[in-house]
Amino acid sequence: MGTFNDIDANFTIDARGDLSILEDSEAISQSMRNILYTRVGLRPGTGQRKFGTPTDKYYFAPIVQYTAQRLGEEILNALEIYEPRITIESVESIMDLNNRAFEIDIYYRVNSAKSKVEVFRTIITQL
């Protein structure tokens, strides 16, 4: 077993017939996806009303540097609050005018001994 474990959110079954377990960087990547793709307010009954990232408020925002910067700050804030297993080195939000999207690169370190910088990449597409 790794240092960090989580059940695979896809509910895949392993060779023993149990739910698959994600370890270390896979578990953290899944957690980061959950934080980024959960709209704030979707978990009201869990005591985590503010859990998630308010990316939905950028769906119709202009694709300009200011919007990219604000989106990156929102992502940074959410991950710093809800994913204590990592330290964010930087968040880069790059405008993709042709596809009406923002390409997001999150550079982070796992909070364990001698952790190297890892990259989590996602795309936030406008409607």
DSSP file (Angstrom, degrees, kcal/mol; ACC not computed):
  #  RESIDUE AA STRUCTURE BP1 BP2  ACC     N-H-->O    O-->H-N    N-H-->O    O-->H-N    TCO  KAPPA ALPHA  PHI   PSI    X-CA   Y-CA   Z-CA
    1    1 A M              0   0    0      0, 0.0     4,-0.1     0, 0.0    22,-0.1   0.000 360.0 360.0 360.0 143.6    0.0    0.0    0.0
    2    2 A G        -     0   0    0      2,-0.2     3,-0.1     1,-0.1    20,-0.0  -0.136 360.0-100.4 -80.5-178.6    1.1    3.5   -0.8
    3    3 A T  S    S+     0   0    0      1,-0.2     2,-0.5    -2,-0.0    -1,-0.1   0.901 112.1  36.4 -69.3 -42.0    1.3    6.5    1.5
    4    4 A F  S    S+     0   0    0      2,-0.0    20,-3.0    81,-0.0     2,-0.3  -0.959  75.0 179.6-117.2 129.3   -2.0    7.9    0.2
    5    5 A N  E     +A   23   0A   0     -2,-0.5     2,-0.3    18,-0.2    18,-0.2  -0.936   6.9 165.4-130.0 150.6   -4.9    5.7   -0.8
    6    6 A D  E     -A   22   0A   0     16,-1.9    16,-3.6    -2,-0.3     2,-0.3  -0.979  40.9 -99.1-157.3 153.2   -8.3    6.2   -2.2
    7    7 A I  E     -A   21   0A   0     -2,-0.3     2,-0.3    14,-0.2    14,-0.2  -0.572  48.9-103.5 -73.5 137.6  -11.1    4.2   -3.8
    8    8 A D    >   -     0   0    0     12,-2.5     3,-2.2    -2,-0.3    12,-0.1  -0.486  24.0-144.8 -63.4 120.9  -11.2    4.6   -7.6
    9    9 A A  T 3  S+     0   0    0     -2,-0.3    -1,-0.2     1,-0.3    -2,-0.0   0.654  98.4  64.6 -65.3 -15.4  -14.1    6.9   -8.3
   10   10 A N  T 3  S-     0   0    0     10,-0.0    -1,-0.3     2,-0.0    -2,-0.1   0.501 105.3-131.6 -83.1  -3.8  -14.8    4.9  -11.5
   11   11 A F    <   +     0   0    0     -3,-2.2    -2,-0.1     1,-0.2     2,-0.1   0.866  40.9 173.9  55.7  41.6  -15.6    1.9   -9.3
   12   12 A T        -     0   0    0      8,-0.1     8,-3.0    -4,-0.1     2,-0.4  -0.451  27.7-125.2 -74.5 154.5  -13.4   -0.4  -11.2
   13   13 A I  B     -B   19   0B   0      6,-0.2     6,-0.2    -2,-0.1    -1,-0.1  -0.849  18.8-141.8-105.2 135.1  -13.0   -4.0   -9.9
   14   14 A D    >   -     0   0    0      4,-3.3     3,-1.8    -2,-0.4     6,-0.1  -0.219  38.7 -85.3 -86.1-177.1   -9.5   -5.4   -9.2
   15   15 A A  T 3  S+     0   0    0      1,-0.3    -1,-0.1     2,-0.1    -2,-0.0   0.737 128.1  54.2 -63.0 -24.5   -8.4   -9.0   -9.8
   16   16 A R  T 3  S-     0   0    0      2,-0.1    -1,-0.3     3,-0.0     3,-0.1   0.518 120.4-106.2 -87.1  -5.0   -9.7  -10.1   -6.4
   17   17 A G  S <  S+     0   0    0     -3,-1.8     2,-0.2     1,-0.3    -2,-0.1   0.558  82.3 121.8  90.4   9.1  -13.2   -8.7   -7.1
   18   18 A D  S    S-     0   0    0      1,-0.1    -4,-3.3     3,-0.0    -1,-0.3  -0.558  75.8 -82.8 -96.6 165.1  -12.8   -5.7   -4.8
   19   19 A L  B     -B   13   0B   0     -6,-0.2    -6,-0.2    -2,-0.2    -1,-0.1  -0.468  56.2-105.5 -63.3 138.2  -13.0   -2.1   -5.6
   20   20 A S        -     0   0    0     -8,-3.0   -12,-2.5    -2,-0.1     2,-0.5  -0.364  30.4-141.2 -67.3 145.8   -9.7   -0.8   -7.1
   21   21 A I  E     -A    7   0A   0    -14,-0.2     2,-0.3    -3,-0.1   -14,-0.2  -0.926   5.4-146.7-110.6 131.5   -7.6    1.3   -4.8
   22   22 A L  E     -A    6   0A   0    -16,-3.6   -16,-1.9    -2,-0.5     2,-0.4  -0.767  18.6-154.3 -92.7 144.0   -5.6    4.3   -6.2
   23   23 A E  E >   -A    5   0A   0     -2,-0.3     3,-1.8   -18,-0.2     4,-0.4  -0.918  41.6 -39.4-123.6 148.0   -2.3    5.0   -4.5
   24   24 A D  T 3> S+     0   0    0    -20,-3.0     4,-2.4    -2,-0.4     3,-0.3  -0.111 128.2  15.4  48.3-116.1   -0.2    8.1   -4.0
   25   25 A S  H 3> S+     0   0    0      1,-0.2     4,-2.6     2,-0.2    -1,-0.3   0.835 129.1  53.0 -63.6 -32.0   -0.1   10.4   -7.1
   26   26 A E  H <> S+     0   0    0     -3,-1.8     4,-2.1     2,-0.2    -1,-0.2   0.909 110.4  47.6 -66.6 -40.4   -3.1    8.6   -8.7
   27   27 A A  H  > S+     0   0    0     -4,-0.4     4,-1.9   -23,-0.3    -2,-0.2   0.899 114.0  47.2 -65.1 -41.0   -5.1    9.2   -5.5
   28   28 A I  H  X S+     0   0    0     -4,-2.4     4,-2.5     2,-0.2    -2,-0.2   0.907 110.0  52.2 -69.3 -41.4   -4.1   12.8   -5.3
   29   29 A S  H  X S+     0   0    0     -4,-2.6     4,-2.4     1,-0.2    -2,-0.2   0.910 109.5  50.2 -60.4 -41.9   -4.9   13.4   -9.0
   30   30 A Q  H  X S+     0   0    0     -4,-2.1     4,-2.4     1,-0.2    -1,-0.2   0.910 110.6  49.8 -62.0 -41.6   -8.4   12.0   -8.5
   31   31 A S  H  X S+     0   0    0     -4,-1.9     4,-2.3     2,-0.2    -2,-0.2   0.904 109.4  51.3 -63.1 -41.5   -8.8   14.3   -5.5
   32   32 A M  H  X S+     0   0    0     -4,-2.5     4,-2.7     2,-0.2     5,-0.2   0.911 109.4  50.3 -63.3 -42.0   -7.7   17.3   -7.5
   33   33 A R  H  X S+     0   0    0     -4,-2.4     4,-2.7     1,-0.2    -2,-0.2   0.926 109.7  51.7 -60.2 -44.1  -10.2   16.4  -10.3
   34   34 A N  H  X S+     0   0    0     -4,-2.4     4,-0.7     1,-0.2    -2,-0.2   0.909 112.4  45.3 -59.5 -42.5  -13.0   16.1   -7.7
   35   35 A I  H >< S+     0   0    0     -4,-2.3     3,-0.5     1,-0.2    18,-0.4   0.928 117.0  44.0 -66.9 -45.4  -12.1   19.6   -6.3
   36   36 A L  H 3< S+     0   0    0     -4,-2.7    19,-0.3     1,-0.2    -2,-0.2   0.841 117.9  42.9 -70.9 -33.9  -11.8   21.3   -9.7
   37   37 A Y  H 3< S+     0   0    0     -4,-2.7     2,-0.6    -5,-0.2    -1,-0.2   0.386  92.3  92.9 -99.0   4.5  -14.9   19.7  -11.2
   38   38 A T  S << S-     0   0    0     -4,-0.7    15,-2.1    -3,-0.5    17,-0.2  -0.874  74.5-132.7 -97.8 122.4  -17.3   20.1   -8.3
   39   39 A R    >   -     0   0    0     -2,-0.6     3,-1.9    13,-0.2     4,-0.2  -0.487  31.8 -99.9 -69.7 140.1  -19.3   23.2   -8.4
   40   40 A V  T 3  S+     0   0    0     13,-0.3    10,-0.2     1,-0.2    12,-0.2  -0.396 110.2  29.2 -58.6 131.9  -19.4   25.2   -5.1
   41   41 A G  T 3  S+     0   0    0      8,-0.9    -1,-0.2    10,-0.6     9,-0.1   0.338  84.4 109.4  99.1  -5.8  -22.6   24.4   -3.3
   42   42 A L  S <  S+     0   0    0     -3,-1.9     3,-0.2     9,-0.4    -2,-0.1   0.602  77.7  51.3 -79.5  -9.7  -23.2   20.9   -4.7
   43   43 A R    > > +     0   0    0      5,-0.3     3,-1.1     8,-0.2     5,-1.0  -0.360  64.1 141.6-120.0  52.8  -22.4   19.2   -1.3
   44   44 A P  G > 5 +     0   0    0      0, 0.0     3,-0.9     0, 0.0     5,-0.2   0.826  69.4  53.8 -67.2 -31.6  -24.7   21.1    1.0
   45   45 A G  G 3 5S+     0   0    0      1,-0.2    -2,-0.1    -3,-0.2    -3,-0.0   0.525  98.7  64.3 -81.3  -4.6  -25.7   18.1    3.2
   46   46 A T  G < 5S-     0   0    0     -3,-1.1    -1,-0.2     2,-0.0    -3,-0.0   0.442 111.8-109.0 -97.6  -0.8  -22.2   17.1    4.0
   47   47 A G  T < 5S+     0   0    0     -3,-0.9     3,-0.2    -4,-0.2    -2,-0.1   0.561  98.7 100.9  81.0   7.4  -21.2   20.2    5.9
   48   48 A Q    > < +     0   0    0     -5,-1.0     3,-1.9     1,-0.1    -5,-0.3  -0.419  33.8 150.7-120.6  55.2  -19.0   21.2    3.0
   49   49 A R  T 3  S+     0   0    0      1,-0.3    -8,-0.9    -5,-0.2    -6,-0.2   0.783  76.7  46.8 -58.8 -28.5  -21.2   23.8    1.3
   50   50 A K  T 3  S+     0   0    0    -10,-0.2    -1,-0.3    -3,-0.2   -10,-0.1   0.387  83.0 126.2 -97.1   4.1  -18.1   25.7    0.0
   51   51 A F    <   +     0   0    0     -3,-1.9   -10,-0.6    -8,-0.1    -9,-0.4  -0.344  54.7  33.7 -62.8 140.4  -16.3   22.6   -1.3
   52   52 A G  S    S-     0   0    0    -12,-0.2   -13,-0.2    26,-0.1   -16,-0.2  -0.662  89.4 -71.5 115.3-168.5  -15.3   22.8   -4.9
   53   53 A T        -     0   0    0    -15,-2.1     2,-2.1   -18,-0.4     3,-0.4  -0.998  30.1-131.2-131.8 131.2  -14.1   25.4   -7.4
   54   54 A P    >   +     0   0    0      0, 0.0     3,-1.1     0, 0.0     4,-0.1  -0.221  57.4 137.2 -79.4  52.3  -16.3   28.2   -8.8
   55   55 A T  G >   +     0   0    0     -2,-2.1     3,-2.0   -19,-0.3     4,-0.2   0.754  57.0  74.8 -68.5 -22.5  -15.2   27.5  -12.4
   56   56 A D  G >  S+     0   0    0     -3,-0.4     3,-1.3     1,-0.3     4,-0.3   0.772  83.6  65.5 -63.0 -24.9  -18.8   27.8  -13.6
   57   57 A K  G <  S+     0   0    0     -3,-1.1    -1,-0.3     1,-0.2     3,-0.2   0.563  98.8  55.2 -75.3  -4.0  -18.7   31.6  -13.2
   58   58 A Y  G X  S+     0   0    0     -3,-2.0     3,-0.6     1,-0.1    -1,-0.2   0.376  76.5  97.3-104.0   2.1  -16.1   31.7  -16.0
   59   59 A Y  T <  S+     0   0    0     -3,-1.3    68,-1.0     1,-0.2    -1,-0.1   0.836  99.9  24.3 -60.8 -33.4  -18.2   29.9  -18.6
   60   60 A F  T 3  S+     0   0    0     -4,-0.3    -1,-0.2    -3,-0.2    -2,-0.1   0.254  95.9 119.4-116.2  10.8  -19.3   33.2  -20.2
   61   61 A A  S <  S-     0   0    0     -3,-0.6    -3,-0.1     1,-0.1     2,-0.0  -0.399  75.7 -91.5 -74.5 153.7  -16.5   35.4  -19.1
   62   62 A P        -     0   0    0      0, 0.0     2,-1.7     0, 0.0     5,-0.2  -0.365  35.4-118.4 -64.0 144.4  -14.3   37.1  -21.8
   63   63 A I        +     0   0    0      4,-0.1     2,-0.3    -3,-0.1    37,-0.1  -0.638  68.1 127.8 -86.7  84.9  -11.2   35.1  -22.8
   64   64 A V  S  > S-     0   0    0     -2,-1.7     4,-2.1     1,-0.0     3,-0.3  -0.848  75.4 -98.1-133.8 167.6   -8.7   37.7  -21.7
   65   65 A Q  H  > S+     0   0    0     -2,-0.3     4,-2.6     1,-0.2     5,-0.2   0.868 120.2  57.2 -58.9 -39.0   -5.6   37.6  -19.5
   66   66 A Y  H  > S+     0   0    0      1,-0.2     4,-2.5     2,-0.2    -1,-0.2   0.920 107.8  47.3 -59.4 -44.2   -7.5   39.0  -16.4
   67   67 A T  H  > S+     0   0    0     -3,-0.3     4,-2.6     2,-0.2     5,-0.2   0.914 111.4  51.0 -64.1 -43.0  -10.0   36.1  -16.6
   68   68 A A  H  X S+     0   0    0     -4,-2.1     4,-2.2     1,-0.2    -1,-0.2   0.908 111.4  48.4 -59.8 -42.4   -7.2   33.5  -16.9
   69   69 A Q  H  X S+     0   0    0     -4,-2.6     4,-2.1     2,-0.2    -2,-0.2   0.930 112.4  47.1 -64.8 -46.1   -5.5   35.0  -13.9
   70   70 A R  H  X S+     0   0    0     -4,-2.5     4,-2.3     2,-0.2    -2,-0.2   0.900 111.3  51.8 -63.6 -41.3   -8.6   35.0  -11.8
   71   71 A L  H  X S+     0   0    0     -4,-2.6     4,-2.2     1,-0.2    -1,-0.2   0.920 109.4  50.3 -60.9 -44.4   -9.5   31.4  -12.8
   72   72 A G  H  X S+     0   0    0     -4,-2.2     4,-2.4    -5,-0.2    -1,-0.2   0.885 110.0  50.4 -60.6 -39.5   -5.9   30.4  -11.8
   73   73 A E  H  X S+     0   0    0     -4,-2.1     4,-2.6     2,-0.2    -2,-0.2   0.890 108.9  51.3 -66.6 -39.6   -6.3   32.1   -8.4
   74   74 A E  H  X S+     0   0    0     -4,-2.3     4,-2.3     2,-0.2    -2,-0.2   0.917 112.0  47.0 -62.4 -43.2   -9.7   30.4   -7.8
   75   75 A I  H  X S+     0   0    0     -4,-2.2     4,-2.4     2,-0.2     5,-0.2   0.924 111.8  50.3 -65.0 -45.5   -8.1   27.0   -8.5
   76   76 A L  H  X S+     0   0    0     -4,-2.4     4,-2.4     1,-0.2    -2,-0.2   0.933 111.4  48.6 -57.5 -48.3   -5.1   27.8   -6.3
   77   77 A N  H  X S+     0   0    0     -4,-2.6     4,-1.6     1,-0.2    -1,-0.2   0.917 111.8  48.6 -60.7 -45.2   -7.4   28.8   -3.4
   78   78 A A  H  X S+     0   0    0     -4,-2.3     4,-2.8     1,-0.2     5,-0.2   0.918 113.3  46.4 -63.6 -43.8   -9.6   25.7   -3.6
   79   79 A L  H  X S+     0   0    0     -4,-2.4     4,-2.0     1,-0.2    -1,-0.2   0.879 109.5  53.9 -68.8 -36.5   -6.6   23.3   -3.8
   80   80 A E  H  < S+     0   0    0     -4,-2.4    -1,-0.2    -5,-0.2    -2,-0.2   0.854 116.5  39.7 -64.6 -32.6   -4.9   25.0   -0.9
   81   81 A I  H  < S+     0   0    0     -4,-1.6    -2,-0.2    -5,-0.2    -1,-0.2   0.928 126.5  29.8 -79.5 -47.7   -8.0   24.5    1.2
   82   82 A Y  H  < S+     0   0    0     -4,-2.8    -3,-0.2     1,-0.2    -2,-0.2   0.486 114.5  54.2-102.3  -4.6   -9.2   21.1    0.2
   83   83 A E    ><  +     0   0    0     -4,-2.0     3,-1.3    -5,-0.2    -1,-0.2  -0.665  53.4 165.2-129.1  80.7   -6.0   19.1   -0.7
   84   84 A P  T 3   +     0   0    0      0, 0.0    -1,-0.1     0, 0.0    -4,-0.1   0.561  65.4  76.7 -73.3  -7.0   -3.6   19.3    2.2
   85   85 A R  T 3  S+     0   0    0     25,-0.1    26,-3.5   -57,-0.0     2,-0.3   0.552  95.3  53.6 -79.9  -5.6   -1.4   16.5    0.9
   86   86 A I  E <   -C  110   0C   0     -3,-1.3     2,-0.5    24,-0.3    24,-0.2  -0.875  66.3-143.9-128.4 159.7    0.2   18.8   -1.7
   87   87 A T  E     -C  109   0C   0     22,-2.7    22,-2.5    -2,-0.3     2,-0.4  -0.994  26.8-132.9-118.2 123.6    2.0   22.2   -1.9
   88   88 A I  E     -C  108   0C   0     -2,-0.5    20,-0.3    20,-0.2     3,-0.1  -0.630  21.1-176.8 -79.3 126.9    1.2   24.2   -5.0
   89   89 A E  E     -     0   0C   0     18,-3.1     2,-0.3    -2,-0.4    19,-0.2   0.870  67.4 -30.6 -84.8 -46.0    4.3   25.6   -6.7
   90   90 A S  E     -C  107   0C   0     17,-1.7    17,-2.9     2,-0.0     2,-0.4  -0.978  46.2-139.4-166.6 159.7    2.3   27.5   -9.3
   91   91 A V  E     -C  106   0C   0     -2,-0.3     2,-0.5    15,-0.2    15,-0.2  -0.994  17.8-164.8-126.7 123.4   -0.9   27.5  -11.4
   92   92 A E  E     -C  105   0C   0     13,-3.1    13,-2.7    -2,-0.4     2,-0.6  -0.942   2.8-170.5-110.8 125.3   -0.7   28.6  -15.1
   93   93 A S  E     -C  104   0C   0     -2,-0.5     2,-0.5    11,-0.2    11,-0.2  -0.957   9.2-170.0-117.1 113.3   -3.9   29.4  -16.9
   94   94 A I  E     -C  103   0C   0      9,-3.1     9,-3.0    -2,-0.6     2,-0.2  -0.883  20.0-124.9-111.5 131.7   -3.4   29.9  -20.6
   95   95 A M  E     -C  102   0C   0     -2,-0.5     2,-0.5     7,-0.2     7,-0.2  -0.522  16.8-167.5 -74.8 136.3   -6.0   31.3  -22.9
   96   96 A D  E >>> +C  101   0C   0      5,-2.8     5,-1.9    -2,-0.2     4,-0.6  -0.827   8.8 177.8-122.0  88.7   -7.0   29.1  -25.9
   97   97 A L  G >45S+     0   0    0     -2,-0.5     3,-0.7     1,-0.2    -1,-0.1   0.853  75.3  58.2 -63.4 -37.3   -9.0   31.6  -28.1
   98   98 A N  G 345S+     0   0    0      1,-0.2    -1,-0.2     2,-0.1    -2,-0.0   0.848 117.9  31.3 -63.1 -34.5   -9.6   29.1  -30.9
   99   99 A N  G <45S-     0   0    0     -3,-0.5    27,-0.2     2,-0.1    -1,-0.2   0.299 105.4-122.0-106.7   8.3  -11.3   26.6  -28.6
  100  100 A R  T <<5S+     0   0    0     -3,-0.7    26,-3.2    -4,-0.6     2,-0.3   0.949  73.4 116.0  48.6  57.4  -12.9   29.1  -26.2
  101  101 A A  E   < -CD  96 125C   0     -5,-1.9    -5,-2.8    24,-0.3     2,-0.5  -0.920  64.1-127.1-147.2 167.2  -11.0   27.5  -23.3
  102  102 A F  E     -CD  95 124C   0     22,-2.5    22,-2.7    -2,-0.3     2,-0.6  -0.993  19.4-146.2-120.7 125.7   -8.4   27.9  -20.6
  103  103 A E  E     -CD  94 123C   0     -9,-3.0    -9,-3.1    -2,-0.5     2,-0.5  -0.830  19.3-159.5 -91.0 124.1   -5.6   25.3  -20.4
  104  104 A I  E     -CD  93 122C   0     18,-3.2    18,-2.4    -2,-0.6     2,-0.5  -0.916  12.8-175.1-112.9 123.8   -4.7   24.9  -16.7
  105  105 A D  E     -CD  92 121C   0    -13,-2.7   -13,-3.1    -2,-0.5     2,-0.6  -0.981   6.7-165.7-115.9 124.2   -1.3   23.5  -15.6
  106  106 A I  E     -CD  91 120C   0     14,-2.9    14,-2.4    -2,-0.5     2,-0.5  -0.946   3.1-161.0-112.8 117.6   -0.9   23.0  -11.8
  107  107 A Y  E     +CD  90 119C   0    -17,-2.9   -18,-3.1    -2,-0.6   -17,-1.7  -0.869  27.6 155.4 -99.8 124.6    2.6   22.4  -10.6
  108  108 A Y  E     -CD  88 118C   0     10,-2.5    10,-3.4    -2,-0.5     2,-0.4  -0.940  36.3-136.4-147.1 163.7    2.7   20.9   -7.2
  109  109 A R  E     -CD  87 117C   0    -22,-2.5   -22,-2.7    -2,-0.3     2,-0.3  -0.974  26.8-121.4-121.7 139.8    4.7   18.7   -4.7
  110  110 A V  E     -C   86   0C   0      6,-0.5     2,-2.7    -2,-0.4   -24,-0.3  -0.642  32.8-115.6 -75.4 135.7    3.3   15.9   -2.6
  111  111 A N  S    S+     0   0    0    -26,-3.5     2,-0.3    -2,-0.3    -1,-0.1  -0.385  81.4  99.8 -76.5  68.4    4.0   16.7    1.1
  112  112 A S  S >  S-     0   0    0     -2,-2.7     3,-1.1     0, 0.0    -2,-0.0  -0.919  85.4 -62.8-142.6 169.0    6.3   13.8    1.6
  113  113 A A  T 3  S-     0   0    0     -2,-0.3    -3,-0.1     1,-0.2    -2,-0.0  -0.258 113.4  -5.1 -59.2 134.8   10.0   13.4    1.8
  114  114 A K  T 3  S+     0   0    0      1,-0.2     2,-0.3    -3,-0.0    -1,-0.2   0.816  84.2 175.5  54.7  40.8   12.0   14.3   -1.4
  115  115 A S    <   -     0   0    0     -3,-1.1    -1,-0.2    -5,-0.3     2,-0.2  -0.585  20.5-140.8 -78.6 135.8    8.9   14.8   -3.5
  116  116 A K        -     0   0    0     -2,-0.3    -6,-0.5     1,-0.1     2,-0.3  -0.526  32.1 -88.2 -89.7 162.8    9.5   16.1   -7.1
  117  117 A V  E     -D  109   0C   0     -2,-0.2     2,-0.3    -8,-0.1    -8,-0.2  -0.561  48.1-167.5 -72.3 130.0    7.4   18.7   -8.8
  118  118 A E  E     -D  108   0C   0    -10,-3.4   -10,-2.5    -2,-0.3     2,-0.4  -0.794  11.5-135.1-115.4 161.0    4.4   17.0  -10.6
  119  119 A V  E     -D  107   0C   0     -2,-0.3     2,-0.5   -12,-0.2   -12,-0.2  -0.967  11.1-168.0-121.8 131.6    2.0   18.6  -13.2
  120  120 A F  E     -D  106   0C   0    -14,-2.4   -14,-2.9    -2,-0.4     2,-0.4  -0.983  16.1-165.7-113.9 124.6   -1.7   18.2  -13.2
  121  121 A R  E     +D  105   0C   0     -2,-0.5     2,-0.3   -16,-0.2   -16,-0.2  -0.923  16.1 155.7-118.1 136.0   -3.3   19.4  -16.5
  122  122 A T  E     -D  104   0C   0    -18,-2.4   -18,-3.2    -2,-0.4     2,-0.4  -0.946  30.2-132.8-147.1 168.1   -6.9   20.2  -17.3
  123  123 A I  E     -D  103   0C   0     -2,-0.3     2,-0.7   -20,-0.2   -20,-0.2  -0.994   6.5-157.8-129.0 129.9   -8.9   22.3  -19.6
  124  124 A I  E     -D  102   0C   0    -22,-2.7   -22,-2.5    -2,-0.4     2,-0.4  -0.934  19.2-160.1-105.2 112.3  -11.8   24.5  -18.7
  125  125 A T  E     -D  101   0C   0     -2,-0.7   -24,-0.3   -24,-0.2     2,-0.1  -0.759  10.4-131.1 -98.2 138.0  -14.0   25.1  -21.7
  126  126 A Q              0   0    0    -26,-3.2   -66,-0.1    -2,-0.4   -67,-0.1  -0.464 360.0 360.0 -81.2 157.9  -16.5   27.9  -22.1
  127  127 A L              0   0    0    -68,-1.0   -67,-0.1    -2,-0.1    -1,-0.1   0.435 360.0 360.0 -85.5 360.0  -20.0   27.4  -23.1
